[in-house]
Amino acid sequence: MKNLGRTQMALAGLALGAFTLLAVNLFSHTLLTGARLDLTADRLFTLSDGTRTVLKSLQEPLTARLYFSKILGERSARHGQYYGRVRELLERYSQLSGGRLKLELYDPEPFSDAEDRAVAAGLQGVPVTESGDSGYFGLVVVSSTDLEGSIPFFNLERENFVEYDLTKLIYTVANPKKKTVGLLSTLPIDGKGADGMMGAKRRWAIMDQIREFFEVREIPIDANEIPKEVDTLMVVHPKGLSDITLYAIDQFVLRGGSLLAFVDPNAELEGSGPPELQVMPNDKLEFNRLLESWGLRLTLGKVAGDLEAALRISKDDDPRRPQTIDHVAWLGLGKANLDAADIVVGDIEKLHMPTPGILEILEGSGLQATPVLTTGLRSMAIDTAKVQGESPDLPALLRGFKPEGRKLVLAARVAGSPKTAFKDGKPAYKESERDKAGKPTQAAAGPQLMEAAKPANLLVVADADMLFDAFWVQTRTFFGQKVQVPLADNGAFVVNALDVLSGSDALVGLRARGRTDRPFTLVDDIRKQAETHFRAKEEELQAKLKALQDRLAQLQKKGKDGPEAAAMVTPEDKTAIAQSRSEMVAVRQELRAVQRELRRDIESLEARLKFINIAGLPLLLGLGTLVLWIVRRRRKEA
Amino acid sequence: MRNVAVIAKRELRSYFSTPLALVFIVIFLALTGAFPFYLGGFFAKGQANLEGFFGFHPWLYLLLVPALAMRLWAEERKTGTIELLMTLPISTAEAVLGKFLAAWAFAGVALALTFPMWITVNVLGDPDNGVVVASYLGSFLMAGAFLAIGSCLSAVTKNQVIAFIVAATACFLFTMSGMELVLNFFRAWAPDALVETIASLSFLTHFTSVTKGVIDIRDLVFFVSTIAFWLFATAVAVELKKSV
């Protein structure tokens, strides 16, 4: 009887314990949100100052409606987890906004009112059940004046950027005015004349995309002032700009305007511009004067080549034998070439850059220039002359390629407070420089800014051709509708860049902080070293091979010069031919051996690491125990 | 508290008096080393992180920790040394805690001996070491939770093999409970609240959340409260059996 009582007591105790366990966890789950220690290097789980500023500066009340179909969470645990994160983030946002941001949660079940509203707000449903029911996971933010914006679907791939996306959405709903982009271009990027008219130039696809998000204002290439309304100035292939215009851009930047520049040492499309702009090869770029004051310089007369990023193009000089060949100066950039931490390129997968230039980051400018796009390590600066013309000698380019083992900068972001490039005052009035109307141009009136009042926000890209349709987009007509199918993300890149540049400072500071790519640098180094070693040897062997081939050809030619000449082929010549042939085989074998060598170092590193990690400590422990055991035995015996 | 330390020391010493400890550590190290390389594609992926390494820990613990825990009480009962232990002037709670801490420290040593992996990844590239620290902590906490379950189930039986099998099963359930496979089974008939509760008890969910590099107080509360509950259950079991 006593035992039974004890057992019952014990069971009751256990039940109570289990109940406490559940209660404690339920309590902590709902109440202890946000109490966490963020150990990640990039502080991925801590809200940035940018978000705080945006939330604190909210003037009007906003309502955030978060839609999440429970069924989606049931089908995909990852979405369920992501939803938890988004919801907690928004709850935190709501706290930080001081009540100005209200959060509402909805589960849009199939055929419910909530689903109808989700669809009406433009949310994207994904099929989750066999019967085709849709699952939703999106956000709609509505202002008191019925302005709204949405994230149609929270894509798992953008999880690292979720804070940026949320903050930007709230920011745009709270500040609905479209930003103005000033376009200063020497290329006919925005089209000229009406469609269908003689001599009319079609607007490039890139401008269609930009106009979707921005007010575009064209700035003449001889402007002496950038209008005040311009938030971001987009400069495309600034060639032959006068000092007066350069000065205008300089002052615009010092005033705190942001700038996106596409400079190019070799614009393939130059011919399509107005004839007066077709200046001879770019041995001089006036724009470098500005770039230098920002701590950058475009290397003139050189384009960047990259073996790994080379685009494979078809070579049609012989139509009977279509061939593909790597164009080492037409680059297809991938994740490895982008600074994944930069929001501008954060979700870019692929960029095409035909004959991009090389930016040099100048030391001691006091500004902070960060590469955004770079080549890989197997890159080289190529003379512009070698890639110009209708059909450059691609095989020769490939043969003459000597990797320099460094990453060439193709685009860079500049932050900091630049000083003027016109230290000696405004550029002087020049009689020779007249604008189209014949009036002499003059620098804008007003005092000159010598130093930036606000931190500058600049992105310089060393390629202008990347904007042209043919390099990144195919426009198809589909039942009378124009459909643009991008081949590369050049368009997204430009719109992203304008977006980030023209956003508030707070928004710009909100860089995607998720660095997902952390490569084995040691392996890369080994590969690089082996490669340099291999290239030298390869070249030596190639030269040898070539000499042998020449000799062989010579000997054989002697034999072909007619029957009597054939008789002239002496037995010595015959043995020489045979010898040359066998030597060639030997050289080829050697070449292959060198190539194999390349991979051996890395393989042996892997094998070593495997051994150390799997067997290393167990062996040491076993050995230690053995020694201990022997020592003890000896002691016992003694 | 002193009694706890005494018990823990006695227990730890007993681990090393047999080759069991060595065998356990060697198997653990060999497997934690081999899995990321051969199954996780650690080298082929070329990424300087330990995701692949820590990802296997729950599954390794599933087999190894019950093996470590099975002898905690079952052996004492089988050999009768439990009578001796209970005659000592210490409380059941102290004995339970002492034994658990010894086993946990032992698991900690085994885990710490995987340090070559950490060095490896730092030599190869530039990993986020904050994430690695968090992951180690998460792994250690999870090992503690597994051990606490094992300790309780070892206290209910004399047979170590049974203790092992039951503990492994229980740990398996706790690991799996966050998985869709399991939850869908419950969803068909159980109320949502129950399903949520089951999901929230999953070791795997809490562990993966920590291995992202952020130590959420809720994950901490979960592991600590789980350990506390199972140790309490151990004490109850030991008490009950004592009187039988």
Contacts between the chains, C-beta under 8 A, distances in Angstrom:
chain1	res1	chain2	res2	distance
A	3	B	243	6.7
A	3	B	244	7.6
A	6	B	240	6.6
A	6	B	243	6.3
A	7	B	240	6.6
A	10	B	236	4.8
A	10	B	239	7.0
A	10	B	240	5.3
A	13	B	232	7.7
A	13	B	236	5.8
A	14	B	232	7.8
A	14	B	233	5.8
A	14	B	236	5.9
A	17	B	229	5.2
A	17	B	232	4.9
A	17	B	233	6.6
A	18	B	229	6.7
A	20	B	225	7.9
A	20	B	229	7.4
A	21	B	225	5.4
A	21	B	226	6.8
A	21	B	228	7.8
A	21	B	229	4.3
A	22	B	197	6.4
A	24	B	221	6.5
A	24	B	225	4.9
A	25	B	200	6.2
A	25	B	201	7.7
A	25	B	218	7.7
A	25	B	221	6.6
A	25	B	222	5.7
A	25	B	225	6.2
A	26	B	197	7.8
A	26	B	200	7.9
A	28	B	217	6.8
A	28	B	218	4.9
A	28	B	221	4.2
A	28	B	222	7.5
A	29	B	200	6.4
A	29	B	218	5.7
A	32	B	217	4.9
A	32	B	218	5.5
A	32	B	221	7.0
A	33	B	218	7.8
A	35	B	216	7.3
A	35	B	217	4.0
A	35	B	218	7.9
A	36	B	214	5.3
A	36	B	215	6.2
A	36	B	216	4.4
A	36	B	217	6.2
A	37	B	214	7.0
A	37	B	215	4.3
A	38	B	130	8.0
A	38	B	213	7.2
A	38	B	214	5.2
A	39	B	130	3.5
A	39	B	131	6.6
A	39	B	133	5.7
A	39	B	134	4.5
A	39	B	213	5.0
A	39	B	214	6.6
A	39	B	215	6.6
A	40	B	128	5.9
A	40	B	130	5.2
A	40	B	131	5.7
A	40	B	212	7.5
A	40	B	213	3.7
A	40	B	214	6.7
A	41	B	128	4.4
A	41	B	129	7.4
A	41	B	130	5.4
A	41	B	131	7.6
A	42	B	128	7.6
A	44	B	212	7.8
A	44	B	213	6.9
A	44	B	214	7.4
A	45	B	212	7.7
A	45	B	213	7.5
A	45	B	214	4.3
A	74	B	180	7.2
A	74	B	183	7.3
A	74	B	184	7.0
A	74	B	187	6.5
A	75	B	180	7.5
A	76	B	180	8.0
A	77	B	178	7.4
A	77	B	179	7.4
A	77	B	180	5.4
A	81	B	205	7.9
A	81	B	209	8.0
A	515	B	128	7.8
A	517	B	47	7.4
A	518	B	47	5.8
A	518	B	48	4.2
A	518	B	49	6.1
A	518	B	125	5.5
A	518	B	126	5.9
A	518	B	127	5.9
A	518	B	128	7.0
A	519	B	46	5.7
A	519	B	47	6.8
A	519	B	48	6.8
A	519	B	125	5.9
A	520	B	43	8.0
A	520	B	46	4.8
A	520	B	47	7.5
A	520	B	48	6.0
A	520	B	124	4.3
A	520	B	125	4.7
A	521	B	48	7.7
A	521	B	124	7.3
A	521	B	125	4.9
A	521	B	126	6.4
A	522	B	123	6.2
A	522	B	124	4.9
A	522	B	125	6.8
A	523	B	46	6.4
A	523	B	124	6.6
A	606	B	43	4.8
A	609	B	37	7.8
A	609	B	43	7.2
A	609	B	120	5.5
A	609	B	124	7.8
A	610	B	33	7.7
A	610	B	34	8.0
A	610	B	37	5.1
A	610	B	43	7.9
A	612	B	116	5.6
A	612	B	120	7.1
A	613	B	33	3.9
A	613	B	37	7.0
A	613	B	116	5.2
A	613	B	117	5.6
A	613	B	120	6.0
A	614	B	29	7.8
A	614	B	30	5.6
A	614	B	33	3.7
A	614	B	34	4.9
A	614	B	37	7.0
A	615	B	30	7.0
A	615	B	33	7.6
A	616	B	33	8.0
A	616	B	116	5.9
A	617	B	29	5.1
A	617	B	113	5.5
A	617	B	116	6.5
A	618	B	25	7.7
A	618	B	26	4.2
A	618	B	29	5.3
A	618	B	30	5.5
A	621	B	22	6.2
A	621	B	25	6.4
A	621	B	26	6.3
A	621	B	29	7.9
A	621	B	113	7.9
A	622	B	22	7.2
A	622	B	26	6.8
A	625	B	19	7.6
A	625	B	22	5.5
